[in-house]
């Protein structure tokens, strides 16, 4: 009910706005239909229309344009111009013959109005096209509109698929992207949570039961993930900052800690007997209470574990915010969540063969998953606690579990080996925190000068500071990095990508700006909204003239090789 109320309030708030921004009312896209034909389209919002006679096309010296081919519009008497005019609603696609031997810039001038009486100023839109079909940039110069042209990148494919409105194209694409995201640190913590639930079943666990539990868990995660995404799209901003605050993270970490105690035998994890009896009477299934608990656990996991913004999620949210099409956008989000659930389903389906059924091994596995749940809890609160406390936590966890395996009880050599490994890793963290280390992923880096490898960014707090910094960039390429303390992918970029010597050397030729949106205040929201971002991570690039390079925007994590290739493409295309 709170989610439904949130979505209703968001929709009502949007309905109270008088007029859409021009780039939302008339969304521009362009591509090459073939080597000799450019195709320009405008998606027109409900209650808005565009004039045929106000379309004008021109290009740079690299291309010669033929006579545009317009579809038939609707003729109406226009009170503004006091004459009959031909207009278009919903969507208009115009085909333009082109003779070009190389890439060229296509400029489109257009004008539209709303049924409420407002007529917008003429809008100039530019697409950089090529006879080969490549698109290097699409933009509306007057309003900063970015079209959804397919530039061959993930972002281009996502936008192009959503623009098509074809679920047979959208669902498989987002499912594949979800599978890719399932191996990121934002999603992986759900695996030990689900594994703990399955192991907690004890001797009753088999493949069928494990698959059922994992399906219910994944369904809870997918539905809540979709609902939150739709709500965020309708509101027009991400919910990550709301969910990723110290209180919410601490409460969920506490819940995981309490649940982990069941893995250590402190209590039996089950729904109260009174609830079980009532559920049994209504469903005839004794496991009904358990399944509801598993579904709820999946729903909670979606709230906290999976808010990282990646290109597919950002594309779907932007699509919902601009079109208000909850069916297409929500379906894409559900397919994305389904893809992220694949490892969870594999864990469930393998329960009968990979997890022991009974005996001392089962007890050992339960304790192992209890430790994993404690590790997940610590990982979740790491962004909002002091660095030394996080390192100390890893030291205590490693040394404590290692000591238990080595000296706590008789065990096989494999358990002893795991215990020794845990002791060594925990000892490294203890040395780190004792000598001033603050990075659990590189506990000894501060002792060998690793801290000096950090990249210096100029921090900006508002749009005014950003504009001033770009104006003072003295003809250099500018990179704006959106960051937040609670953003896992941001931390990955800093620790795994920015530390690469080749990346640091290339970034040394750019002006580096950082917008820390951890606080999620009004200035942070304004910066995110300006670039149509729903949260970090996001990297925006500006050329030497201070113009945003739309096709070079990065949303999500890239490793050093991928990011270096991106930087090389940017610097080669924009020499300074």
N, C-alpha and C positions, 0 to 999 in steps of 0.2 A: 504493500500500500504506500509506504513512503516514496518508493521509486515512481509509482504511478502519479502521485501527487506532485513530485518534482518535475516529471515530464509535462504534466498539465500546466503547472505554473510557468514552465519555460515557454510552452507554446502560447500561453496567454500573454506573457510578456512580449513575445515577438509580435503578436497580433496588434498590440497597442502601438507599435511603431507606425508612423504615417507612411513613410516611403522607404523602399530599398535603396541601397547604394547602387550606382549605375552598373558596376561590375557584377553585382548580384542580380540585378533586373535583366541585364542583357549579357549573358555569358558567352564569350567569344572563343572559338576554336578554329583551327585551320590545318589543312594537310594537303599533300599532293595525291589526288585520286589516281593519277597516272603521270607519266613523264611530261605530258603536255597540258595537264589540267589541274588547276588549284581548286580546292573546295573549301569555302568559308561558311561557317555555321554560327548562328546565334541561338542559344536557348533562352527563351523569353518567359519571364515569370508570369503567373496568372494575374490578370488585371493590367497587364502592360502590353504595348504593341510598338512596332517599328515601322518607319516610312520607307517605301521602296525608293522614292525619288531622292532620299537623303543618303543613299549608299554611293560611295565614290571609292575607286580603287586606283592605286598608283604603285610604282615599284622603283627601285634604284636602276642604275644603268645596266645591270646584269640581266635584265629580263624585259621582254616586250609583252604587254597584256593585250588580249583580244576583247571582244564584246562580251560582257558578263551575261550569263543565262540565268534569269530569275524564275522562280516558280510563280504560279498565279496566286495573287493575294486577294484580299477582300477590299472592295471599294466602298468608302464611306465619306460622308460630308464632314469635313473637319472644321470645328468652330474656330480653332486657332488660326488656320490659314484661309478660312472662308472659301473653300473649294473642295471638290471631290479628290480624294487621295487614295492610293492603294497601300494597304497596311498588312503586316504579318503578325500573327500571334503564335504562342507556344514554341514554335521552332521554324527557322528559315535557313535553307541551305542554298548557296549561290555558287555556280560553277564558272570558272574564269579560264579561258584558253591562255596558255603561257608558252612563250618561246624563250628558253633559257639554257645556256650551256654550263652554268655553274650555280652555286648557291646565290640566292637573292632575297631581298627584303620586300615583303608585300605589305603595303599600308592600306588599311581599310577605315574610311570615315563613315560614321553612322549616327543616327539620332532616333530616339524613341520617347514615348510619353506613357503616362499612366491614365487609366480611366477616371482617376480622381481629379484630373485637370492639370497635373504638373508635367511640363515638357523639359526633358534633360538637355543640357548643352551638348553639342556634337562631340562625339567620342572618337578618338583616333586609336586604332588597334594595329599592332605590327606583328607579323609572323616572319621569321627567318626560315625560308624553305629551300629545298634543293630538288632538282629534277629526279634525283635518286630516291626521294621520299623522306629524307632525313629532315628533322625539324630541330633547329638549334635554340629557338626562343619564340615564345608567343607572349605578347604583352599589350595591354591597353595603356597608351602613354598618358592619357588624361587621368585615369583612375587607378593605375597599378594593377589592372586585372591580369590574371594569369590564366590562360586557356589550358584546356586539358588535352593538348596535343601529345601524341605518342612519340617521344623522342628516343625510344629504344631502351630507356632506363626503366628500373622498377616503378618509379613514380609515374613515368609516362604510360606504361602498360596499365597501371592501376587506374589512373584517371580516364584513359581511353576505354577501358572495360566498363567502368561505372557510367560513363557518358552514353555507352551503347544501350544501357538499360536491359541487356539480355542476361537473364539469370544463368543460362547454360554456358555463358562465357565467364560471368562474374564468380559463380560458386566454385568451379574447379580452380580458378586462379587464386582466390583467397584461401582455399583449402591448402594449396601448395605453399603459399606464403606462411600459413599457420604452422605447417609441418616444419618449415625452416625456423620459425620463432620458437618452436617447442624445445630447442636445444640452447636457448639463451638463459642467462642467470635469472631473468624475470619469471620464467616458467618452471625451470628445473626443480625449485623447492617443493613444488606440488607432488613430485614423485615420491620423496620420502614420507610425506604426509599420507598419501594414499597407501603406500607400502605398509606403513604402520597400522593402518586400518585393516588391511588384508591379513597381516601377520597376527593382529589381535583376534582374528576369527579362530585361530588355533587349528585343531584337527578337522574342523568343518570345512576348511578351505580346499577347494578344488578349482579347476579351470572355469567351470561354469559359474560357481559362486564368485570367484575373483573377477571374472568378466562382468558379472552383474553389478558388483560393488563399484568397479571402475567406471562403468557406464553411467550409473547414478551419480557418482561424484563428478564426472566430466559434464553431465547434463546440468547439474547445479552451477558449475563454473561457467558453462557456455551461456546459459540463460541470463545470469546476472551480468556477465561481461557484455552481452548484447544490450541489455537494458541500460546499463551505465553508459555504454557508447552512444546509444540513441539519445539519452538524456543530455550527454555532453554536446552532441551535435546540435540538438535543438537549442540548448542554452547558448552555444557559440564559444565555449571554452572548455578546456580539459578539467576533469575532476581529480586528476592525479594529486595535485597539491592539497586538495581537501582530504583525500584519503591518506596521503603520505605525510602525516604530521605526527609529532612525538606521541600524542595521547593515543591515537588510533593504532599506530605501530606497536606501542608498548602493550596495549590491551590484547592485541592479537598474539604478540610474543608470549605474553603471560598465559594465554589460552593454550598455545602450543606446549609451553612448559608444563602446565597442568596435565595435558593429554599425554605428554611423554612419561609422566609418573606411572601411568597404566602399563607402559612397556616395561617398567622396572618392578612391576608386581605390587605397587602400593594400593591399587584398587582395581576393580573390574569395570571396564568402560562399557556401559550399556545404558539404554533409555530406562527411566524409572519404571518399575513393574506395573504401576497403575496405568501409565501410558501404553505399555505393551499390551495389557489386557484389553484396553479399549480399542487399540488398533487391531488386535487379533479378532475381536468381535465384528469389526466392520469390514475387514479385508480377508479374514480367514487365513492369514499368512503370519506366522509367528515372527518372521524377520522384518515385518513392516516397520516397526519402530527403529530397527537398525538402519534400514534403507533411508528413512527420513533423516536420521542423524547424519548419514553419509552425504546425502543431498545438501543438507545445511552446511556441512564442512566444505563441500565444493563451492557453495555460494560465497562463504566467507573468504575462501582462498582467492576467488576472483576479485574481491574487494581490495585485497591488500597485495597479493603476490603479482598480479598481472597488469598493473597500470602503465607499464613502460610504453612510450610512444614510439612506434616504428612506422615506416612508410605506408604499409597497408592500413594500419589503424588510422593514421592521420588522413589518408586519402578518403576513407569511409566517413570519418567525422566531418571533413570539409564538404563532402558531397551532401551529407544530411543537412548541414548548416545552410548550404546554399539552395538546395532544392526542396527541403522539407519532406523528401521522399523517404519515409521510414521503412517502407517495404523493401526497397532495393538496398538501402544502406544497412538496415537491420539484418537482412539476409546475408550480406557480405560479412558483417561482423560475426554472425553465428557460424558461417563457414570458416572464418579465421579462427574462432575459438575451437571448432571441431578439429581443425588441423593441429592446433596446439595440444589437443587431447590425445593424439596418437600414442605418445609414450605411455600415457596413463592406461590406455586400453591394452597396450602390450604388457605392462606390468600385471594387469588383471588377468589377461589370458594365459600368462605363464605361471600363475600362482601355483598351479598343481604340480609343475615339474621343477621350478627353480627354488621354491621355498619349502623347507622341511615341514613335515606335518606334525610331528610330536617328538618328545624327548628333550635331552639337554641341548641339542642343536637348536631346537625351536626357541628355547629360553635365551640362548646366546643371540639368535637373530633378533628377537624382540628387544633385547637390550641395545643391540646395534642400531635398530631403527629409533629407539628412544634417544640415543645420542644424536642421530641425524636430526630428529625433531628439535633437540636443544640447539644444534648447530644452525638449523633454519631460523629459529627464534633469534639467535644472536646475529645472524646475517641480516635479518629484517630491521633490527634496531640500530645496526652499525652506522647508517647515515645520520642518525639524530643523537648519537652519544659521542662523548669525547674520544679522540683517536686512541689515547692510552688505555681507556676502559675497554674498547673493543679488542685490542691486542691482548690485554690481561684476560679477557673472557676466553679467547682462543687458547691461551696458555693453560688456564685452569681446566678447560674441557679436554684438551689433548693429554695433559699430564694425568688428570683424574681417570680418564678412560683407559689410558695406557697402563697405569698402575693397577687398575682392577684386572685387566687381562693378564698381566705378567705375574702379579702376586696375590690377587684376590681369591682365585680358586684354581684347582687343577684344570688344565686344558691341553688341547692338542698343540703341536708345534705351530700350526697355522695361526691359531689364536695368539700364541706368544709372539709370533712375528708381527702381527698386526699391532699388538700392544707395544712392542719396541718401537715400531714406526711412529705410533701416536706419541710415545714419550719423547722421541727425537723432535718431532714437529712442535709439540708443546713446549719443549725446552728452548727451541729457537725463538718462539714467541715470548718466552720468559726473558731471554737475553735481550730481545728487542725492546720490550717495555722497560727493562731495567736500565737500558742505555739511551733511552729517548726515542726509540723507534715508534712510528705511528702507522705503519703500513703492514697489515697482516699478510698481504700477498708477497711482499718483499721485506721480510723481517730484518735483514742485515744490510739493506741497501744504504741506510744512513751512515753505516760504518765505513763504506768504501766510496763515499761521495756521491751516491746515487741521487741525493736530493738536489744536487746542482743541475740535474738533467731536466728539471721542470721548465716549462715554457712560460714566458712572461706575457700575460694578456693585459691590455688596458681595460679596466672595468667601466662599463657605462650603466647608468641607472634609469635613463628616460629616453624618449624619442628625441628630445632636444639635444641631449648629450651625444646620441648616435649621429644625428645629422651634422653636428659640429665636428665630430671625429672623422667622419667621411670627408667633409669639406677640407679638413686639414691633412688628408692622407697624401698630399703632394704627388698625385699621379700614380699611386701604387694600388695594387689589388688589395681589397679589404675582406677579411673573414670575420663574421660575427658568430660567436659560439653561444648558444643558449644552454645554460647549465643550472642544475639544482642539486642540493646536497642529497636529496632523496632519490635522485635519478640514477639507477643502476648503470644504464648504458653510458651516461656521462662519466661515471667513475671508470668504466671499462675503457673509454676513449683516453682518459688521462693516464691510466696505468699501463695499458697495453698498446696503444697506438701512438700517442704523443711522445712516448719515451723512445721510440725508434729513432736512431741517429739520422737516417735519411729523411724521415718526416720532419724532424726538427730543423734540419738544414734547409729544406724547401720552404717551411713556414717562416724561416728567417727573412725571406724576401717579401713577405706579406705584412700588412698592418693587421694586427690581431686584436680583436675586441671581444669581450666576454660580457654577456648579460646574465647575471645571477638572479634567477627568478624563484629562488627558494621561498622567499616571503610571500609570493603571490599577491603583492599589493596592487594598487591601481596602476602604477607605472609599469609593473611587470606584465599585467594583463594587456595594457595598451601596446606594449612592444610585441607580445605574442600575437595579438589580433592584427597588427599591422602586416605581419608576414603570414597570416592565416595558419598559425601554429596552435595546436591544442596543448602543448607542453613540450618540455625538453625530452630528449636531445634534438637539437636542430642547428644546422650550420648554414648561414646565408653568406653568399659571396657577391661582392660588388667589383665591377671592373675599374680600370684606371680613371674613368670619367665619373665614377660614383654611381653607375647604374646597376641595379640588381640583376644578377645573372640567374634568371628563373630556372633554367634547365640544369644548373649546377647545385641546387639546394640539396643538402644531405639531411635526411631524417632517420634517426636510429644509429646503430653501431656499425662501424667498418673497421676491419683489422688494418694493420700497417700497410700491407701490400695494396689492398683496395683503396685506402685513403690516399696513398702515395700516387697511385694511377690517376685518381680524381684530380689531385693537385697538379700533376703534370699536364693533364688535358687543359686545365684552367690556365696555367701559365703559358702554355704554347699558343692557346687561342687568344690570349690577351697579353702580348709582350709589352714590357714597359721600358 
